[in-house]
Amino acid sequence: MDYRIKTPCGELQGCAGRIPGVAAYKGIRYASAGRWEYPVLVKGWHGIYDATRYRSCCYQPRAFADEGKDAEKAFYYNEFRKGERYTYSEDCLFLNVFTPDGVKETDRLPVLVYIHGGGFVGGCGHEKHFDCPVWPVKGVIGVTLNYRLGPLGFAALPELKQEAGFTGNYGLFDQLAALRWVRENIAAFGGDPEKITLMGQSAGGMSVQLHCESPLSDGLISGAVISSGTLDKLFPTPMPEKYYDFWHAVMADCGCDTLEAFRNAPVERLFAAWKERSKEQKGGGCFPCMDGRLVPETPAGTRKKPVPCMVGSTSEDVVPALLHRACKDWARTQEKKSYAWYFDRRLPGDGKGAWHSSDLWYWFGTLPNCWRPMTEKDYDLSRQMTDYLANFCKYGDPNGGGLAAWLPMVKGQRKVLCLGEGQTRMGRPDVTRLVKNTLTSKAKGE
């Protein structure tokens, strides 16, 4: 099969995806940006673009250390990245598109754009659990992406504000640029630019919330899916000034007394200084802020623009009781049909339960990429979850196709869809278990 297509930016050469029936277009440059500059959308390239391989991730802590030997990082390394090879660069604004084989421009399929998590300091769009989702087999085009992370994606300085008129959120603007690129180009892949669902988990889910609320995303998002990411009440978005002293300290530790020098500091030195200063400030200054553009300088509750959504968390999540409540609250605020879930599958292979991020294997349908001894139950659960997801992308409603009925979160309806150990059904999680897990949890996200 010929995997060459012509887009508004030029021709692309793709390849077969990991699973039969899926075509992959990997490592497409969607924007470019210098250090602490806002991204500029790619409008074209010369020749035929090689989209047969994944490209560089953003520099992040694991680029400078063996995370497999780090006790705090080893679990997620073994789960999602062990045996894989990654390259890292500041030049990292690439996305990946997965389509059904033989798709035509006239097919106008719905599109699902996924933003990875990682605490705004780690991750990329092509780890094992993201590598070739099954969505195209179900009639949905999938997009995963890289964006700038850590000090490269979320530094905030008055000097930068003076230069551009605002500062911070470089990584969020990268995500927005990817959304815009998809809208302008996805028709060439057989996608419908008017039907783009935005999905994210953890920090990616928080990003989805911010994009749903942002005036800059008007017309770009038709629906949202958020997993373990409705944390806006727990982590209010601050003004950028909160971080100025922190980033000035990092600048000084890098031996820089001007913005120009800081921009040209070796990336290894930048990350070392940031890591050392992060011991003094939780989160290390790498968090979204109210930049006054993408994130308006108004409280979150007053800038919501309701979209249909699916939202949920896991039983052994980070602060599971609080997350579960926040998910239901978010769904209720959306005014349009929105749906909440609760995932409690105890993944085979260890006794960790349904830990933070565990549901991603099931939402992507990438269980064969996993080391765990998955059972028929796991594959059936993943089939159900990807069917719900595909229906939502197509119709704004996850129901249909013989699936268990999923009721929207409307006034007086308090149940959520329970996915996992028991039969898929509407129900209420065991509050005692949730509270116990919250009080005893040692779970760490990434």
For each residue, the residues with C-beta under 8 A, 3 or more apart:
1: 16 23 101 102
2:
3: 13 14 15 16 23 24 25
4: 11 12 13 14 48
5: 11 12 14 25 188 189
6: 10 11 12 188
7: 10 11 12 185 188 189
8: 43 44 184 185 188
9: 42 43 44 45 49 185
10: 6 7 44 45 46 47 48 49
11: 4 5 6 7 47 48 49
12: 4 5 6 7 25 28 48 49 51
13: 3 4 48 49 50 51 52
14: 3 4 5 23 24 25 26 51 52 97
15: 3 23 24 26 51 52
16: 1 3 22 23 24 101
17: 21 22 23 24 98 132 136
18: 22 24 131 132 369
19: 22 132 134 137 368
20:
21: 17 100 101 136 137
22: 16 17 18 19 98 99 100 101 132 134 136 137
23: 1 3 14 15 16 17 98 99 100 101 103 136
24: 3 14 15 16 17 18 51 52 96 97 98 132
25: 3 5 12 14 28 51 96 97 98 99 189
26: 14 15 51 52 53 54 55 96 126
27: 50 51 53 54 55 94 96
28: 12 25 49 51 94 95 96 97
29: 32 42 45 49 55 93 94
30: 41 42 93 94 95 145 177 178 181 182
31: 39 40 41 42 93 174 177 178 181
32: 29 39 40 42 91 93
33: 37 38 39 40 93 148 170 174
34: 37 263
35: 90 152 263
36: 152 155 157 160 170 263
37: 33 34 164 170
38: 33 164 170 173
39: 31 32 33 93 170 173 174 177
40: 31 32 33 177
41: 30 31 177 180 181 184
42: 9 29 30 31 32 45 181
43: 8 9
44: 8 9 10
45: 9 10 29 42 49
46: 10
47: 10 11
48: 4 10 11 12 13
49: 9 10 11 12 13 28 29 45
50: 13 27 53
51: 12 13 14 15 24 25 26 27 28
52: 13 14 15 24 26
53: 26 27 50
54: 26 27 94 96 126
55: 26 27 29 87 92 94 146
56: 86 87 88 89 91 92 94 146
57: 60 63 86 87 88 89 92 123 124 146
58: 88 89 90 92 124 146 147 148 149 150 152 153
59: 63 88 89 90 92 149 150 152 267 271
60: 57 63 88 118 121 122 123 149 150
61: 64 65 67 121 122 150 271 275
62: 65 67 73 77 122
63: 57 59 60 86 88 271
64: 61 268 271 272
65: 61 62 69 70
66: 69 70
67: 61 62 70 73 74 77 81
68: 73 74 77 78 82
69: 65 66 74
70: 65 66 67 73 74 77
71: 74
72: 444
73: 62 67 68 70 76 77 446
74: 67 68 69 70 71 77 78
75: 78 79 352
76: 73 79 80 81 357 446
77: 62 67 68 70 73 74 80 81 82
78: 68 74 75 82 371
79: 75 76 82 357 370 371
80: 76 77 127 128 129 357
81: 67 76 77 84 86 127 128
82: 68 77 78 79 371
83:
84: 81 127 128
85:
86: 56 57 63 81 124
87: 55 56 57
88: 56 57 58 59 60 63 92
89: 56 57 58 59 92
90: 35 58 59 148 152 267
91: 32 56
92: 55 56 57 58 59 88 89 146 147 148
93: 29 30 31 32 33 39 146 147 148 174 177 178
94: 27 28 29 30 54 55 56 125 145 146
95: 28 30 125 143 144 145 146 178 181 182
96: 24 25 26 27 28 54 125 126 143 144 145
97: 14 24 25 28 141 142 143 186 189
98: 17 22 23 24 25 132 133 135 136 141 142 143
99: 22 23 25 103 109 136 141 189 190 191
100: 21 22 23 103 109 136 137 139 141 190
101: 1 16 21 22 23
102: 1
103: 23 99 100 107 109 136 141 189 190
104: 107 190
105: 187 188 190
106: 190
107: 103 104 190
108: 187 190 191 192 195
109: 99 100 103 139 140 141 190 191 192
110: 139 140 141 191 192 195 196 197 393 394
111: 140 141 142 143 182 186 191 192 193 195 196 197 393
112: 135 140 141 142 143 196 197 199 225 389 393
113: 143 145 178 179 182 196 197 198 199
114: 125 130 133 142 143 144 145 199 200 204
115: 145 147 175 198 199 200 204 205 207 208
116: 123 124 125 127 130 144 145 200 201 204
117: 123 200 201 202 203 204 205 228 229 357 445 446
118: 60 121 122 123 149 202 203 204 446
119: 122 202 203 286 445 446
120: 149 150 153 154 171 203 286 287 288
121: 60 61 118 149 150 284 286
122: 60 61 62 118 119 149 150 446
123: 57 60 116 117 118 127 149 203 446
124: 57 58 86 116 127 146
125: 94 95 96 114 116 130 144 145 146
126: 26 54 96 130 131 144
127: 80 81 84 116 123 124 130 131
128: 80 81 84 131 366 369 370
129: 80 360 361 364 366 369 370
130: 114 116 125 126 127 133 144 360 364 366
131: 18 126 127 128 366 369
132: 17 18 19 22 24 98 366
133: 98 114 130 136 142 144 364 365 366
134: 19 22 137 138 364 365 366 386
135: 98 112 138 140 141 142 364 365 386 389 390 393
136: 17 21 22 23 98 99 100 103 133 139 140 141 142
137: 19 21 22 100 134
138: 134 135 386 387 390
139: 100 109 110 136 390 394
140: 109 110 111 112 135 136 389 390 393 394
141: 97 98 99 100 103 109 110 111 112 135 136 186 189 190 191
142: 97 98 111 112 114 133 135 136
143: 95 96 97 98 111 112 113 114 178 182 186
144: 95 96 114 116 125 126 130 133
145: 30 94 95 96 113 114 115 116 125 174 175 178
146: 55 56 57 58 92 93 94 95 124 125 174
147: 58 92 93 115 153 171 172 174 175 178
148: 33 58 90 92 93 152 153 170 171 174
149: 58 59 60 118 120 121 122 123 152 153 154 171 286
150: 58 59 60 61 120 121 122 153 154 271 274 284 286
151: 154 155 250 270 271 274 284 285 286
152: 35 36 58 59 90 148 149 155 170 171 267 270
153: 58 120 147 148 149 150 170 171 174 286
154: 120 149 150 151 168 169 170 171 285 286 287 288 289
155: 36 151 152 160 167 168 170 243 247 250 285 286
156: 160 161 167 168 240 241 243 244 247 285 289
157: 36 160 161 167 244 247 248 251 259
158: 161 162 167 241 244
159: 162 163 259
160: 36 155 156 157 163 164 167 168 259
161: 156 157 158 164 165 166 167 240
162: 158 159
163: 159 160 259
164: 37 38 160 161 167
165: 161
166: 161 240 291 292 293
167: 155 156 157 158 160 161 164 240 291
168: 154 155 156 160 240 243 288 289 291
169: 154 172 173 288 289 291 294 295
170: 33 36 37 38 39 148 152 153 154 155 173 174
171: 120 147 148 149 152 153 154 174 175
172: 147 169 175 176 207 210 211 288 294 295
173: 38 39 169 170 176 177 294
174: 31 33 39 93 145 146 147 148 153 170 171 177 178
175: 115 145 147 171 172 178 179 207 211
176: 172 173 179 180 211 214 216 217 220 294
177: 30 31 39 40 41 93 173 174 180 181
178: 30 31 93 95 113 143 145 147 174 175 181 182
179: 113 175 176 182 183 196 198 211 217 220 221
180: 41 176 177 183 184 220
181: 30 31 41 42 95 177 178 184 185
182: 30 95 111 113 143 178 179 185 186 191 193 196
183: 179 180 186 193 196 220
184: 8 41 180 181 193
185: 7 8 9 181 182 188 189
186: 97 111 141 143 182 183 189 191 192 193 196
187: 105 108 190 191 192 193
188: 5 6 7 8 105 185
189: 5 7 25 97 99 103 141 185 186
190: 99 100 103 104 105 106 107 108 109 141 187
191: 99 108 109 110 111 141 182 186 187 195 196
192: 108 109 110 111 186 187 195 196
193: 111 182 183 184 186 187 196
194: 222
195: 108 110 111 191 192 222 393 394
196: 110 111 112 113 179 182 183 186 191 192 193 220 221 222
197: 110 111 112 113 221 222 223 224 225 392 393
198: 113 115 179 208 211 212 221 223 224 225
199: 112 113 114 115 204 208 224 225 226 227 363
200: 114 115 116 117 203 204 205 206 207 208 225 226 227 229
201: 116 117 204 205 226 227 228 229 357 359 360
202: 117 118 119 205 206 227 228 229 356 357 445 446
203: 117 118 119 120 123 200 206 207 229 445
204: 114 115 116 117 118 199 200 201 207 208 229
205: 115 117 200 201 202 208 209 226 227 228 229 230 231
206: 200 202 203 209 210 229 230 231 232 235 288
207: 115 172 175 200 203 204 210 211 229 288
208: 115 198 199 200 204 205 211 212 224 225 226 229
209: 205 206 212 213 224 226 229 230 232 300 330
210: 172 206 207 213 214 237 288 294 295
211: 172 175 176 179 198 207 208 214 217 220 221 294
212: 198 208 209 217 221 224 304 305 307 309
213: 209 210 295 296 300 303 304 305
214: 176 210 211 217 294 295 296 303
215: 218 296
216: 176 293 294
217: 176 179 211 212 214 220 221
218: 215 305
219:
220: 176 179 180 183 196 211 217
221: 179 196 197 198 211 212 217 224 307
222: 194 195 196 197 307 308 396
223: 197 198 307 308 309 310 392 393 396
224: 197 198 199 208 209 212 221 307 308 309 310 311
225: 112 197 198 199 200 208 309 310 311 389 392
226: 199 200 201 205 208 209 229 230 309 310 311 312 327 330
227: 199 200 201 202 205 311 312 313 359 360 363
228: 117 201 202 205 312 313 314 317 318 323 356 357 359 445
229: 117 200 201 202 203 204 205 206 207 208 209 226
230: 205 206 209 226 311 313 323 326 327 329 330
231: 205 206 234 235 323 326
232: 206 209 235 236 237 300 326
233: 236 326 329
234: 231 319 322 326
235: 206 231 232 287
236: 232 233 300
237: 210 232 287 288 289 290 295 300
238: 242 243 287 289 290
239: 242 289 290 297
240: 156 161 166 167 168 243 244 289 290 291
241: 156 158 244
242: 238 239 289
243: 155 156 168 238 240 246 247 285 287 289
244: 156 157 158 240 241 247 248
245: 248 249
246: 243 249 250 277 281 284 285
247: 155 156 157 243 244 250 251 285
248: 157 244 245 251 252
249: 245 246 252 253 277
250: 151 155 246 247 253 254 270 273 274 277 285
251: 157 247 248 254 256 257 262
252: 248 249 255 256 257
253: 249 250 273 276 277
254: 250 251 261 262 265 269 270 273
255: 252 261 265 269
256: 251 252 261 262 265
257: 251 252 261
258: 261 262
259: 157 159 160 163 262 263
260: 263 264
261: 254 255 256 257 258 264 265
262: 251 254 256 258 259 265 270
263: 34 35 36 259 260
264: 260 261
265: 254 255 256 261 262 269 270
266: 269 270
267: 59 90 152 270 271
268: 64 271 272
269: 254 255 265 266 272 273
270: 151 152 250 254 262 265 266 267 273 274
271: 59 61 63 64 150 151 267 268 274 275
272: 64 268 269 275 276
273: 250 253 254 269 270 276 277
274: 150 151 250 270 271 277 278 284 285 286
275: 61 271 272 278 279 284
276: 253 272 273 279
277: 246 249 250 253 273 274 280 281 284 285
278: 274 275 281 283 284 285
279: 275 276
280: 277
281: 246 277 278 284 285
282:
283: 278 286 287
284: 121 150 151 246 274 275 277 278 281
285: 151 154 155 156 243 246 247 250 274 277 278 281
286: 119 120 121 149 150 151 153 154 155 274 283
287: 120 154 235 237 238 243 283
288: 120 154 168 169 172 206 207 210 237 295
289: 154 156 168 169 237 238 239 240 242 243 295
290: 237 238 239 240 295 296 297 298
291: 166 167 168 169 240 294 295
292: 166 295 296 297
293: 166 216 296
294: 169 172 173 176 210 211 214 216 291
295: 169 172 210 213 214 237 288 289 290 291 292
296: 213 214 215 290 292 293 303
297: 239 290 292
298: 290 302 303
299: 302 303
300: 209 213 232 236 237 303 304
301: 304 333
302: 298 299
303: 213 214 296 298 299 300
304: 212 213 300 301 333 334
305: 212 213 218
306: 333 334 335 336
307: 212 221 222 223 224 334 336
308: 222 223 224 334 336 337 338 392 396 397
309: 212 223 224 225 226 330 331 334 338 339
310: 223 224 225 226 338 339 340 341 388 389 392 398
311: 224 225 226 227 230 327 330 331 338 339 340 341
312: 226 227 228 327 340 341 342 343 359 416 417 419
313: 227 228 230 317 320 323 324 327 342 343
314: 228 317 320 342 343 344 354 355 356 358 359
315: 320 342 343 344 353 354 420 429 433 434 437
316: 320 352 353 354 355 356 358 437 441 443
317: 228 313 314 320 323 324 354 355 356 437 441 443
318: 228 323 356 441 443 444 445
319: 234 322 323 438 441
320: 313 314 315 316 317 323 324 434 437 438 441
321: 324 325 431 434 435 437 438
322: 234 319 325 326 438
323: 228 230 231 313 317 318 319 320 326 327
324: 313 317 320 321 327 328 342 429 434
325: 321 322 328 329
326: 230 231 232 233 234 322 323 329 330
327: 226 230 311 312 313 323 324 330 331 340 341 416
328: 324 325 331 332 340 409 414 416
329: 230 233 325 326 332 333
330: 209 226 230 309 311 326 327 333 334 338
331: 309 311 327 328 334 338 339 340 408 409
332: 328 329 338 409 410 411
333: 301 304 306 329 330
334: 304 306 307 308 309 330 331 338
335: 306
336: 306 307 308 396
337: 308 396 397 408
338: 308 309 310 311 330 331 332 334 408 409
339: 309 310 311 331 392 398 406 407 408 409 417
340: 310 311 312 327 328 331 409 416 417
341: 310 311 312 327 406 416 417 418 419
342: 312 313 314 315 324 416 417 418 419 420 429
343: 312 313 314 315 354 358 359 362 419 420
344: 314 315 353 354 418 419 420 421 429
345: 354 358 359 362 378 381 419 420 421
346: 351 353 354 420 421
347: 350 352 353 354 355 358 361 372 378
348: 372 373 374 375 378
349: 371 372 373
350: 347
351: 346
352: 75 316 347 355 358
353: 315 316 344 346 347 358
354: 314 315 316 317 343 344 345 346 347 358 359 420
355: 314 316 317 347 352 358 443
356: 202 228 314 316 317 318 443 444 445
357: 76 79 80 117 201 202 228 360 445 446
358: 314 316 343 345 347 352 353 354 355 361
359: 201 227 228 312 314 343 345 354 362 363 385 419
360: 129 130 201 227 357 363 364
361: 129 347 358 364 366 367 369 370 382
362: 343 345 359 365 367 378 381 382 385 386 419
363: 199 227 359 360 382 385 386 389
364: 129 130 133 134 135 360 361 386
365: 133 134 135 362 382 383 386
366: 128 129 130 131 132 133 134 361 369 370
367: 361 362 370 372 374 378 379 382
368: 19
369: 18 128 129 131 361 366
370: 79 128 129 361 366 367 374
371: 78 79 82 349
372: 347 348 349 367
373: 348 349
374: 348 367 370 378 379
375: 348 378 379
376: 379 380
377: 380 381
378: 345 347 348 362 367 374 375 381 382
379: 367 374 375 376 382 383
380: 376 377 383 384
381: 345 362 377 378 384 385 419 420 424
382: 361 362 363 365 367 378 379 385 386
383: 365 379 380 386 387
384: 380 381 387 388 403 404 419 424
385: 359 362 363 381 382 388 389 419
386: 134 135 138 362 363 364 365 382 383 389 390
387: 138 383 384 390 391 401 403
388: 310 384 385 391 392 398 399 403 406 417
389: 112 135 140 225 310 363 385 386 392 393 398
390: 135 138 139 140 386 387 393 394
391: 387 388 394 395 397 398 399 400 401 403
392: 197 223 225 308 310 339 388 389 395 396 397 398
393: 110 111 112 135 140 195 197 223 389 390
394: 110 139 140 195 390 391
395: 391 392 400
396: 222 223 308 336 337 392
397: 308 337 391 392 400
398: 310 339 388 389 391 392 403 406
399: 388 391 403 405 406
400: 391 395 397 403
401: 387 391
402:
403: 384 387 388 391 398 399 400 406 424
404: 384 417 423 424 425 426
405: 399 426
406: 339 341 388 398 399 403 417 426
407: 339 410 413 415 417 426
408: 331 337 338 339 413
409: 328 331 332 338 339 340 413 416
410: 332 407 413
411: 332
412:
413: 407 408 409 410
414: 328 428
415: 407 426 427 428
416: 312 327 328 340 341 342 409 426 427 428 429
417: 312 339 340 341 342 388 404 406 407 424 425 426
418: 341 342 344 422 424 425 426 427 429
419: 312 341 342 343 344 345 359 362 381 384 385 424
420: 315 342 343 344 345 346 354 381
421: 344 345 346
422: 418 425
423: 404
424: 381 384 403 404 417 418 419
425: 404 417 418 422
426: 404 405 406 407 415 416 417 418
427: 415 416 418
428: 414 415 416 431
429: 315 324 342 344 416 418 433 434
430: 433 434
431: 321 428 434 435
432: 435 436
433: 315 429 430 436 437
434: 315 320 321 324 429 430 431 437 438
435: 321 431 432 438 439
436: 432 433 439 440
437: 315 316 317 320 321 433 434 440 441
438: 319 320 321 322 434 435 441
439: 435 436
440: 436 437
441: 316 317 318 319 320 437 438
442:
443: 316 317 318 355 356
444: 72 318 356
445: 117 119 202 203 228 318 356 357
446: 73 76 117 118 119 122 123 202 357
